[in-house]
Amino acid sequence: MTAVDERIARVAFNADGLVPAIIQQHDTGEVLMLGWMDAEALRRTLTEGRVTFWSRSRQEYWRKGDTSGHAQYVRGARLDCDGDALLIAVEQIGAACHTGDHTCFDADDLSPATGQVPADAADGSEATP
C-alpha cells in the first residue's frame, strides 16, 4: 500500500462512497465551495495538485477548471477529526462557483441571529450554566 493509499484509507466515506470536500482559499481562509470526492477523486487531488471531484449529477469525474479555466491548485489538504470531511486549501484561479461568482456562498445570506459570547467564555474556558 502506498503512502497516498494509506491516507485515503483513513477517510470515512459515506454509504455512497463519497466524502464532502470544503474548498478554501489558502491565503485568506475564505470558503469557496463544497464538492464531493470518492476515493479516486481524492487520489487524483492528492497526487496531481489539481482538485478533482465526483459529479453526483453527471456521475463522472470533473477537474475544476478543465472547461471553465477557473482552476483550483492544491496548496494543502486536511482530514477532520472524525475522518468524514476534507478541507482542501487551494489557489483559486477565476471564479469558484459555476454561476461565475467568486465563491458559492456569495448569493444567499440567511440573516441569522448572532450570539453573544459570555464574558467568562471569552478566554476559552467552559461557561457555567
Biotite code that builds the C-alpha atoms (Angstrom):
import biotite.structure as struc

atoms = struc.array([
    struc.Atom([0.000, 0.000, 0.000], chain_id="A", res_id=1, res_name="MET", atom_name="CA", element="C"),
    struc.Atom([1.382, 3.412, -0.974], chain_id="A", res_id=2, res_name="THR", atom_name="CA", element="C"),
    struc.Atom([1.511, 6.413, 1.359], chain_id="A", res_id=3, res_name="ALA", atom_name="CA", element="C"),
    struc.Atom([-1.368, 8.014, -0.590], chain_id="A", res_id=4, res_name="VAL", atom_name="CA", element="C"),
    struc.Atom([-3.434, 4.817, -0.268], chain_id="A", res_id=5, res_name="ASP", atom_name="CA", element="C"),
    struc.Atom([-2.797, 4.828, 3.492], chain_id="A", res_id=6, res_name="GLU", atom_name="CA", element="C"),
    struc.Atom([-4.049, 8.425, 3.767], chain_id="A", res_id=7, res_name="ARG", atom_name="CA", element="C"),
    struc.Atom([-7.156, 7.650, 1.696], chain_id="A", res_id=8, res_name="ILE", atom_name="CA", element="C"),
    struc.Atom([-7.864, 4.575, 3.859], chain_id="A", res_id=9, res_name="ALA", atom_name="CA", element="C"),
    struc.Atom([-8.288, 6.915, 6.862], chain_id="A", res_id=10, res_name="ARG", atom_name="CA", element="C"),
    struc.Atom([-11.284, 8.626, 5.211], chain_id="A", res_id=11, res_name="VAL", atom_name="CA", element="C"),
    struc.Atom([-14.777, 7.626, 6.388], chain_id="A", res_id=12, res_name="ALA", atom_name="CA", element="C"),
    struc.Atom([-16.683, 7.731, 3.100], chain_id="A", res_id=13, res_name="PHE", atom_name="CA", element="C"),
    struc.Atom([-20.495, 7.764, 3.328], chain_id="A", res_id=14, res_name="ASN", atom_name="CA", element="C"),
    struc.Atom([-22.788, 4.953, 2.123], chain_id="A", res_id=15, res_name="ALA", atom_name="CA", element="C"),
    struc.Atom([-22.449, 6.269, -1.451], chain_id="A", res_id=16, res_name="ASP", atom_name="CA", element="C"),
    struc.Atom([-18.653, 6.128, -1.220], chain_id="A", res_id=17, res_name="GLY", atom_name="CA", element="C"),
    struc.Atom([-18.337, 9.918, -1.055], chain_id="A", res_id=18, res_name="LEU", atom_name="CA", element="C"),
    struc.Atom([-16.904, 12.481, 1.329], chain_id="A", res_id=19, res_name="VAL", atom_name="CA", element="C"),
    struc.Atom([-17.633, 16.246, 1.358], chain_id="A", res_id=20, res_name="PRO", atom_name="CA", element="C"),
    struc.Atom([-14.662, 18.426, 0.459], chain_id="A", res_id=21, res_name="ALA", atom_name="CA", element="C"),
    struc.Atom([-14.697, 22.024, 1.649], chain_id="A", res_id=22, res_name="ILE", atom_name="CA", element="C"),
    struc.Atom([-12.586, 24.159, -0.668], chain_id="A", res_id=23, res_name="ILE", atom_name="CA", element="C"),
    struc.Atom([-10.837, 27.130, 0.948], chain_id="A", res_id=24, res_name="GLN", atom_name="CA", element="C"),
    struc.Atom([-8.603, 29.871, -0.453], chain_id="A", res_id=25, res_name="GLN", atom_name="CA", element="C"),
    struc.Atom([-5.183, 29.086, 1.023], chain_id="A", res_id=26, res_name="HIS", atom_name="CA", element="C"),
    struc.Atom([-4.010, 32.615, 1.823], chain_id="A", res_id=27, res_name="ASP", atom_name="CA", element="C"),
    struc.Atom([-7.232, 34.282, 3.017], chain_id="A", res_id=28, res_name="THR", atom_name="CA", element="C"),
    struc.Atom([-9.141, 31.366, 4.548], chain_id="A", res_id=29, res_name="GLY", atom_name="CA", element="C"),
    struc.Atom([-12.227, 32.247, 2.501], chain_id="A", res_id=30, res_name="GLU", atom_name="CA", element="C"),
    struc.Atom([-14.550, 29.287, 1.942], chain_id="A", res_id=31, res_name="VAL", atom_name="CA", element="C"),
    struc.Atom([-15.051, 28.961, -1.808], chain_id="A", res_id=32, res_name="LEU", atom_name="CA", element="C"),
    struc.Atom([-17.232, 25.915, -2.348], chain_id="A", res_id=33, res_name="MET", atom_name="CA", element="C"),
    struc.Atom([-18.140, 22.404, -1.323], chain_id="A", res_id=34, res_name="LEU", atom_name="CA", element="C"),
    struc.Atom([-17.808, 19.396, -3.601], chain_id="A", res_id=35, res_name="GLY", atom_name="CA", element="C"),
    struc.Atom([-17.850, 15.632, -3.274], chain_id="A", res_id=36, res_name="TRP", atom_name="CA", element="C"),
    struc.Atom([-14.986, 13.198, -3.700], chain_id="A", res_id=37, res_name="MET", atom_name="CA", element="C"),
    struc.Atom([-14.779, 9.444, -3.857], chain_id="A", res_id=38, res_name="ASP", atom_name="CA", element="C"),
    struc.Atom([-11.509, 7.613, -3.229], chain_id="A", res_id=39, res_name="ALA", atom_name="CA", element="C"),
    struc.Atom([-10.333, 8.037, -6.835], chain_id="A", res_id=40, res_name="GLU", atom_name="CA", element="C"),
    struc.Atom([-11.120, 11.780, -6.920], chain_id="A", res_id=41, res_name="ALA", atom_name="CA", element="C"),
    struc.Atom([-9.221, 12.195, -3.661], chain_id="A", res_id=42, res_name="LEU", atom_name="CA", element="C"),
    struc.Atom([-6.291, 10.172, -5.010], chain_id="A", res_id=43, res_name="ARG", atom_name="CA", element="C"),
    struc.Atom([-6.148, 12.402, -8.102], chain_id="A", res_id=44, res_name="ARG", atom_name="CA", element="C"),
    struc.Atom([-6.367, 15.541, -5.959], chain_id="A", res_id=45, res_name="THR", atom_name="CA", element="C"),
    struc.Atom([-3.561, 14.388, -3.653], chain_id="A", res_id=46, res_name="LEU", atom_name="CA", element="C"),
    struc.Atom([-1.245, 13.243, -6.455], chain_id="A", res_id=47, res_name="THR", atom_name="CA", element="C"),
    struc.Atom([-1.888, 15.688, -9.319], chain_id="A", res_id=48, res_name="GLU", atom_name="CA", element="C"),
    struc.Atom([-2.031, 19.030, -7.484], chain_id="A", res_id=49, res_name="GLY", atom_name="CA", element="C"),
    struc.Atom([-5.370, 19.992, -9.032], chain_id="A", res_id=50, res_name="ARG", atom_name="CA", element="C"),
    struc.Atom([-8.751, 19.454, -7.380], chain_id="A", res_id=51, res_name="VAL", atom_name="CA", element="C"),
    struc.Atom([-10.871, 16.648, -8.836], chain_id="A", res_id=52, res_name="THR", atom_name="CA", element="C"),
    struc.Atom([-14.466, 15.989, -7.773], chain_id="A", res_id=53, res_name="PHE", atom_name="CA", element="C"),
    struc.Atom([-17.054, 13.296, -8.368], chain_id="A", res_id=54, res_name="TRP", atom_name="CA", element="C"),
    struc.Atom([-20.126, 14.820, -10.001], chain_id="A", res_id=55, res_name="SER", atom_name="CA", element="C"),
    struc.Atom([-23.201, 13.299, -8.402], chain_id="A", res_id=56, res_name="ARG", atom_name="CA", element="C"),
    struc.Atom([-25.470, 14.666, -11.141], chain_id="A", res_id=57, res_name="SER", atom_name="CA", element="C"),
    struc.Atom([-23.340, 13.620, -14.139], chain_id="A", res_id=58, res_name="ARG", atom_name="CA", element="C"),
    struc.Atom([-21.863, 10.513, -12.491], chain_id="A", res_id=59, res_name="GLN", atom_name="CA", element="C"),
    struc.Atom([-18.362, 11.352, -13.679], chain_id="A", res_id=60, res_name="GLU", atom_name="CA", element="C"),
    struc.Atom([-15.111, 12.907, -12.522], chain_id="A", res_id=61, res_name="TYR", atom_name="CA", element="C"),
    struc.Atom([-14.503, 16.565, -13.182], chain_id="A", res_id=62, res_name="TRP", atom_name="CA", element="C"),
    struc.Atom([-11.380, 18.517, -12.564], chain_id="A", res_id=63, res_name="ARG", atom_name="CA", element="C"),
    struc.Atom([-12.168, 22.072, -11.612], chain_id="A", res_id=64, res_name="LYS", atom_name="CA", element="C"),
    struc.Atom([-11.153, 24.421, -14.409], chain_id="A", res_id=65, res_name="GLY", atom_name="CA", element="C"),
    struc.Atom([-10.799, 21.991, -17.318], chain_id="A", res_id=66, res_name="ASP", atom_name="CA", element="C"),
    struc.Atom([-13.729, 23.555, -19.192], chain_id="A", res_id=67, res_name="THR", atom_name="CA", element="C"),
    struc.Atom([-14.106, 26.930, -17.435], chain_id="A", res_id=68, res_name="SER", atom_name="CA", element="C"),
    struc.Atom([-10.458, 27.821, -16.952], chain_id="A", res_id=69, res_name="GLY", atom_name="CA", element="C"),
    struc.Atom([-11.261, 28.554, -13.286], chain_id="A", res_id=70, res_name="HIS", atom_name="CA", element="C"),
    struc.Atom([-8.810, 26.072, -11.825], chain_id="A", res_id=71, res_name="ALA", atom_name="CA", element="C"),
    struc.Atom([-8.008, 25.120, -8.254], chain_id="A", res_id=72, res_name="GLN", atom_name="CA", element="C"),
    struc.Atom([-4.364, 24.367, -7.477], chain_id="A", res_id=73, res_name="TYR", atom_name="CA", element="C"),
    struc.Atom([-3.870, 22.375, -4.276], chain_id="A", res_id=74, res_name="VAL", atom_name="CA", element="C"),
    struc.Atom([-1.871, 24.064, -1.510], chain_id="A", res_id=75, res_name="ARG", atom_name="CA", element="C"),
    struc.Atom([-2.872, 21.726, 1.333], chain_id="A", res_id=76, res_name="GLY", atom_name="CA", element="C"),
    struc.Atom([-5.318, 19.010, 2.375], chain_id="A", res_id=77, res_name="ALA", atom_name="CA", element="C"),
    struc.Atom([-6.591, 18.009, 5.797], chain_id="A", res_id=78, res_name="ARG", atom_name="CA", element="C"),
    struc.Atom([-8.969, 15.405, 7.181], chain_id="A", res_id=79, res_name="LEU", atom_name="CA", element="C"),
    struc.Atom([-11.291, 16.386, 10.026], chain_id="A", res_id=80, res_name="ASP", atom_name="CA", element="C"),
    struc.Atom([-11.202, 14.710, 13.445], chain_id="A", res_id=81, res_name="CYS", atom_name="CA", element="C"),
    struc.Atom([-13.940, 12.196, 12.538], chain_id="A", res_id=82, res_name="ASP", atom_name="CA", element="C"),
    struc.Atom([-12.444, 11.395, 9.149], chain_id="A", res_id=83, res_name="GLY", atom_name="CA", element="C"),
    struc.Atom([-15.685, 12.251, 7.366], chain_id="A", res_id=84, res_name="ASP", atom_name="CA", element="C"),
    struc.Atom([-14.893, 15.653, 5.826], chain_id="A", res_id=85, res_name="ALA", atom_name="CA", element="C"),
    struc.Atom([-11.992, 17.140, 3.892], chain_id="A", res_id=86, res_name="LEU", atom_name="CA", element="C"),
    struc.Atom([-10.601, 20.661, 3.903], chain_id="A", res_id=87, res_name="LEU", atom_name="CA", element="C"),
    struc.Atom([-8.682, 21.406, 0.728], chain_id="A", res_id=88, res_name="ILE", atom_name="CA", element="C"),
    struc.Atom([-6.656, 24.638, 0.628], chain_id="A", res_id=89, res_name="ALA", atom_name="CA", element="C"),
    struc.Atom([-6.270, 25.942, -2.921], chain_id="A", res_id=90, res_name="VAL", atom_name="CA", element="C"),
    struc.Atom([-5.059, 28.774, -5.042], chain_id="A", res_id=91, res_name="GLU", atom_name="CA", element="C"),
    struc.Atom([-8.215, 29.663, -6.925], chain_id="A", res_id=92, res_name="GLN", atom_name="CA", element="C"),
    struc.Atom([-7.871, 30.987, -10.467], chain_id="A", res_id=93, res_name="ILE", atom_name="CA", element="C"),
    struc.Atom([-11.035, 32.813, -11.541], chain_id="A", res_id=94, res_name="GLY", atom_name="CA", element="C"),
    struc.Atom([-14.470, 32.133, -10.085], chain_id="A", res_id=95, res_name="ALA", atom_name="CA", element="C"),
    struc.Atom([-15.012, 29.130, -7.839], chain_id="A", res_id=96, res_name="ALA", atom_name="CA", element="C"),
    struc.Atom([-18.767, 28.934, -8.402], chain_id="A", res_id=97, res_name="CYS", atom_name="CA", element="C"),
    struc.Atom([-20.400, 27.626, -11.570], chain_id="A", res_id=98, res_name="HIS", atom_name="CA", element="C"),
    struc.Atom([-22.573, 30.779, -11.550], chain_id="A", res_id=99, res_name="THR", atom_name="CA", element="C"),
    struc.Atom([-19.480, 32.913, -12.084], chain_id="A", res_id=100, res_name="GLY", atom_name="CA", element="C"),
    struc.Atom([-19.449, 34.234, -8.503], chain_id="A", res_id=101, res_name="ASP", atom_name="CA", element="C"),
    struc.Atom([-16.153, 34.295, -6.653], chain_id="A", res_id=102, res_name="HIS", atom_name="CA", element="C"),
    struc.Atom([-17.474, 31.794, -4.094], chain_id="A", res_id=103, res_name="THR", atom_name="CA", element="C"),
    struc.Atom([-20.555, 29.600, -3.940], chain_id="A", res_id=104, res_name="CYS", atom_name="CA", element="C"),
    struc.Atom([-21.502, 31.409, -0.734], chain_id="A", res_id=105, res_name="PHE", atom_name="CA", element="C"),
    struc.Atom([-21.882, 34.945, -2.162], chain_id="A", res_id=106, res_name="ASP", atom_name="CA", element="C"),
    struc.Atom([-25.544, 34.813, -3.124], chain_id="A", res_id=107, res_name="ALA", atom_name="CA", element="C"),
    struc.Atom([-27.889, 33.876, -0.293], chain_id="A", res_id=108, res_name="ASP", atom_name="CA", element="C"),
    struc.Atom([-27.361, 35.422, 3.145], chain_id="A", res_id=109, res_name="ASP", atom_name="CA", element="C"),
    struc.Atom([-29.739, 33.686, 5.576], chain_id="A", res_id=110, res_name="LEU", atom_name="CA", element="C"),
    struc.Atom([-29.508, 36.612, 8.047], chain_id="A", res_id=111, res_name="SER", atom_name="CA", element="C"),
    struc.Atom([-29.131, 34.508, 11.199], chain_id="A", res_id=112, res_name="PRO", atom_name="CA", element="C"),
    struc.Atom([-29.428, 35.829, 14.719], chain_id="A", res_id=113, res_name="ALA", atom_name="CA", element="C"),
    struc.Atom([-25.944, 36.254, 16.112], chain_id="A", res_id=114, res_name="THR", atom_name="CA", element="C"),
    struc.Atom([-24.990, 35.033, 19.548], chain_id="A", res_id=115, res_name="GLY", atom_name="CA", element="C"),
    struc.Atom([-23.209, 36.901, 22.290], chain_id="A", res_id=116, res_name="GLN", atom_name="CA", element="C"),
    struc.Atom([-20.171, 35.162, 23.764], chain_id="A", res_id=117, res_name="VAL", atom_name="CA", element="C"),
    struc.Atom([-20.486, 35.066, 27.580], chain_id="A", res_id=118, res_name="PRO", atom_name="CA", element="C"),
    struc.Atom([-17.751, 37.079, 29.296], chain_id="A", res_id=119, res_name="ALA", atom_name="CA", element="C"),
    struc.Atom([-16.492, 34.036, 31.211], chain_id="A", res_id=120, res_name="ASP", atom_name="CA", element="C"),
    struc.Atom([-16.158, 32.044, 27.958], chain_id="A", res_id=121, res_name="ALA", atom_name="CA", element="C"),
    struc.Atom([-14.159, 34.653, 26.078], chain_id="A", res_id=122, res_name="ALA", atom_name="CA", element="C"),
    struc.Atom([-10.906, 33.235, 27.428], chain_id="A", res_id=123, res_name="ASP", atom_name="CA", element="C"),
    struc.Atom([-11.708, 29.780, 26.016], chain_id="A", res_id=124, res_name="GLY", atom_name="CA", element="C"),
    struc.Atom([-12.860, 28.242, 29.277], chain_id="A", res_id=125, res_name="SER", atom_name="CA", element="C"),
    struc.Atom([-16.196, 26.480, 29.545], chain_id="A", res_id=126, res_name="GLU", atom_name="CA", element="C"),
    struc.Atom([-19.088, 28.701, 30.571], chain_id="A", res_id=127, res_name="ALA", atom_name="CA", element="C"),
    struc.Atom([-21.041, 27.508, 33.600], chain_id="A", res_id=128, res_name="THR", atom_name="CA", element="C"),
    struc.Atom([-24.849, 27.458, 33.491], chain_id="A", res_id=129, res_name="PRO", atom_name="CA", element="C"),
])
